[in-house]
Amino acid sequence: MASGIFIVPILTLLFGVEIHVAIGASLISVIACSCGSAAPFLKGSLTNIRIAIVLETATTLGALTGVLLAGIVSTSFLYGLFAAILAVSAQQMLARRHESIAMNPPAAKSWATRLRLHSSFPDPVSGQALAYQVGCVPLGLALMYGAGLISALLGIGSGVLKIPAMDTALRLPLKVSTATSNFMIGVTAAASAGAYFVRGEINIEIAGPIALGSVIGALVGTRLLFWIPASRLRIFFVIILVLLAIQMLLIACGISFFKGSP
């Protein structure tokens, strides 16, 4: 889901960093995280590059739209929006905790078939390639536009929305959606990071160390992803999302339990 989902709450809740500065640092870390994890995922054949290219057009457009709105949106609204997005993401990921492989042949006239998006990924346990079919591409494009919009406003790299969107609309396996999302998030973050830099909201002293730590964590997490069962990954994601949603909702309501929080 990229490091942005953790960095923004950590900087704002624990260290009292102004949210727009935290978002700027988070966007830089998201770019670094994407670069660090993209190569291992590509080597392991988990990333669906065709899906990434198709969806990134909508995500980048949404990110550019979000840049235009970022300067006029209030801080409390950002906190509340962040909490809502986290809660929705948790619900979506929990709903598909049991993955199923489509047995019927794909529709010949579907967008996914025409764009040749159906693919397979290797199972490290069995050593076999597991085929999967891509679902509703138009719905996926709409959700990706929203993911890019939220990415620019919250600096979360949009991975927190892309993975549930790929789960719900495209019906991708969790590991494939995770790898493909990591391939995409760097481009989405770069589309909005420039605007934060121009506004002076990227503090190099904060963003530099965070980006370095994100790369190290991304490399470790990438290797673990190949072996951790998808069902356990879902439960872990849901727990993290719910805890962060509660924290950000409390801050949006003016309730703070951390020293230095707004």
C-alpha positions in Angstrom: 0.0 0.0 0.0 3.1 2.2 0.0 4.5 4.0 3.0 2.3 7.1 2.7 -0.6 5.4 4.6 1.7 5.1 7.7 3.9 8.2 7.3 1.1 10.9 7.3 -0.5 9.7 10.6 2.9 9.1 12.2 4.2 12.6 11.4 1.0 14.4 12.3 -0.1 12.4 15.3 3.3 11.6 17.0 5.5 14.5 15.8 3.0 17.3 15.4 4.1 18.0 11.8 1.6 20.2 9.8 -0.4 17.9 7.6 0.5 19.4 4.2 4.2 19.2 5.1 3.6 15.6 6.1 1.9 14.9 2.8 4.8 16.3 0.9 7.3 14.1 2.7 5.0 11.2 2.2 4.8 11.7 -1.5 8.6 11.6 -1.7 8.7 8.4 0.3 6.0 6.8 -1.9 8.2 7.5 -5.0 11.2 5.9 -3.3 9.1 3.0 -2.1 7.8 2.3 -5.6 11.3 2.4 -7.1 12.6 0.1 -4.4 9.9 -2.6 -4.8 9.1 -2.5 -8.5 12.2 -4.5 -9.6 11.7 -7.5 -7.3 8.0 -7.7 -8.2 8.7 -7.6 -11.9 11.4 -10.3 -11.5 8.9 -12.5 -9.6 6.2 -12.0 -12.4 3.7 -10.6 -10.0 3.2 -7.2 -11.7 0.7 -7.0 -14.5 2.3 -4.2 -16.6 -0.6 -4.0 -19.0 -3.1 -3.3 -16.2 -0.7 -0.8 -14.7 -0.4 1.2 -17.9 -4.2 1.3 -18.6 -5.1 2.3 -15.0 -2.3 4.8 -14.6 -3.9 7.1 -17.2 -7.0 7.6 -15.0 -5.0 7.7 -11.8 -2.6 10.5 -13.0 -5.6 12.5 -14.2 -7.2 12.2 -10.8 -3.9 13.2 -9.2 -3.7 16.4 -11.3 -7.2 17.2 -10.3 -6.4 16.8 -6.7 -3.4 19.1 -6.9 -5.8 21.9 -7.9 -7.9 21.2 -4.8 -5.2 20.6 -2.3 -4.6 24.2 -1.4 -8.2 25.1 -0.7 -9.2 22.0 1.4 -9.2 22.5 5.2 -7.0 20.4 7.5 -9.9 19.0 9.5 -11.7 17.9 6.3 -8.5 16.1 5.2 -8.4 14.2 8.4 -12.0 13.2 8.2 -11.6 12.2 4.5 -8.6 10.1 5.4 -10.5 8.3 8.1 -13.4 7.6 5.7 -11.1 6.3 3.0 -9.3 4.0 5.4 -12.6 2.6 6.7 -14.0 1.9 3.2 -10.7 0.2 2.2 -10.8 -2.1 5.3 -14.4 -3.1 4.5 -13.6 -3.9 0.9 -10.5 -6.0 1.7 -12.4 -7.9 4.4 -15.2 -8.7 2.0 -12.9 -10.6 -0.4 -10.9 -12.5 2.3 -11.5 -15.8 0.3 -10.1 -15.5 -3.2 -11.6 -17.6 -6.0 -10.3 -18.3 -9.5 -12.7 -17.9 -12.3 -13.2 -21.2 -14.2 -15.3 -19.9 -17.1 -13.6 -18.5 -20.2 -13.3 -14.7 -20.3 -15.9 -12.7 -22.3 -14.6 -12.1 -25.9 -15.9 -8.5 -26.1 -14.8 -7.3 -22.6 -12.3 -4.6 -22.2 -9.9 -6.9 -20.4 -9.9 -9.4 -23.3 -9.5 -6.8 -26.0 -6.6 -5.2 -24.1 -5.1 -8.6 -23.3 -5.1 -7.9 -19.5 -5.7 -11.5 -18.4 -2.5 -13.2 -17.1 -1.1 -15.5 -14.4 1.3 -15.4 -11.5 3.6 -18.0 -10.0 2.7 -19.8 -6.7 5.9 -20.3 -4.7 4.3 -23.1 -2.7 3.2 -25.3 -5.6 5.6 -24.0 -8.1 2.8 -23.6 -10.7 1.4 -20.6 -12.5 -2.1 -19.6 -11.4 -4.2 -18.0 -14.1 -6.6 -15.2 -13.3 -9.1 -13.1 -15.2 -9.5 -9.3 -15.0 -13.0 -8.0 -14.2 -14.8 -4.7 -15.0 -12.2 -2.3 -16.5 -14.4 0.8 -16.8 -15.3 0.6 -13.1 -11.6 0.1 -12.3 -10.8 3.3 -14.3 -13.4 5.3 -12.4 -12.1 4.0 -9.0 -8.5 4.8 -10.1 -9.4 8.4 -10.9 -10.7 8.7 -7.4 -7.6 7.0 -6.0 -5.4 9.6 -7.8 -7.6 12.4 -6.5 -7.2 11.2 -2.9 -3.5 10.6 -3.4 -2.9 14.3 -4.2 -5.1 15.5 -1.3 -3.7 13.1 1.4 -0.3 12.1 0.1 -1.0 8.4 0.6 0.3 7.2 -2.8 -3.2 5.9 -3.6 -2.1 2.4 -2.9 -4.6 2.2 0.0 -7.3 2.7 -2.6 -5.8 0.9 -5.6 -5.5 -2.5 -3.9 -9.2 -2.6 -2.7 -10.3 -1.2 -6.2 -8.4 -4.0 -8.0 -10.0 -6.5 -5.5 -13.5 -5.2 -6.1 -13.6 -4.1 -9.7 -10.9 -6.1 -11.4 -11.1 -9.2 -9.2 -7.3 -9.5 -9.1 -5.5 -11.8 -6.6 -4.2 -9.8 -3.6 -0.5 -10.4 -4.4 -1.0 -9.3 -8.1 -2.9 -6.1 -7.0 -0.2 -5.3 -4.5 2.6 -5.7 -6.9 0.8 -3.8 -9.7 -0.1 -1.0 -7.3 3.5 -0.6 -6.2 4.5 -0.3 -9.8 1.9 2.5 -10.3 2.2 4.5 -7.1 5.4 6.2 -8.0 4.0 7.8 -11.1 0.9 8.9 -9.3 2.9 10.5 -6.5 5.2 12.2 -8.9 2.3 13.9 -10.6 1.4 15.7 -7.4 4.7 16.0 -5.6 5.8 18.8 -7.9 3.0 21.1 -6.8 3.9 20.5 -3.1 7.5 21.4 -3.9 6.5 24.6 -5.6 4.4 25.6 -2.6 7.4 25.0 -0.3 5.6 22.1 1.5 8.4 19.5 1.0 10.9 19.7 3.9 14.1 17.9 2.7 15.3 17.3 6.3 12.1 15.3 6.9 11.6 13.8 3.5 15.1 12.5 3.0 15.4 10.1 6.0 11.8 9.0 5.6 12.5 8.1 1.9 15.6 6.1 2.9 13.7 4.1 5.5 10.9 3.5 3.1 13.2 2.0 0.5 14.7 -0.4 3.1 11.3 -1.4 4.3 10.0 -1.9 0.7 12.9 -4.3 -0.1 12.2 -6.4 3.0 8.4 -6.4 2.5 8.7 -7.4 -1.2 10.6 -10.5 -0.3 8.1 -11.4 2.5 5.1 -11.0 0.2 6.1 -13.9 -2.0 5.7 -16.4 0.9 3.0 -14.9 3.2 -0.5 -16.4 2.5 -2.9 -13.9 0.9 -5.5 -14.5 3.7 -3.1 -13.4 6.4 -2.1 -10.4 4.3 -5.8 -9.3 4.2 -6.3 -9.6 7.9 -3.1 -7.6 8.6 -4.2 -4.9 6.1 -7.6 -4.6 7.7 -6.2 -4.3 11.2 -3.8 -1.5 10.2 -6.5 0.3 8.2 -9.1 0.2 11.1 -6.6 1.5 13.7 -5.4 4.4 11.5 -9.0 5.3 10.6 -9.9 5.6 14.3 -6.9 7.7 15.0 -7.5 10.1 12.1 -11.2 10.4 12.9 -10.4 11.4 16.4 -8.1 14.1 15.2 -10.7 15.3 12.7 -13.1 15.7 15.7 -10.5 17.7 17.6 -9.6 14.8 20.0 -5.9 14.2 20.4 -4.0 11.7 22.6 -0.5 12.5 21.3 1.7 15.3 22.3 2.2 17.8 19.5 -0.8 16.7 17.6 -2.9 19.4 15.9 
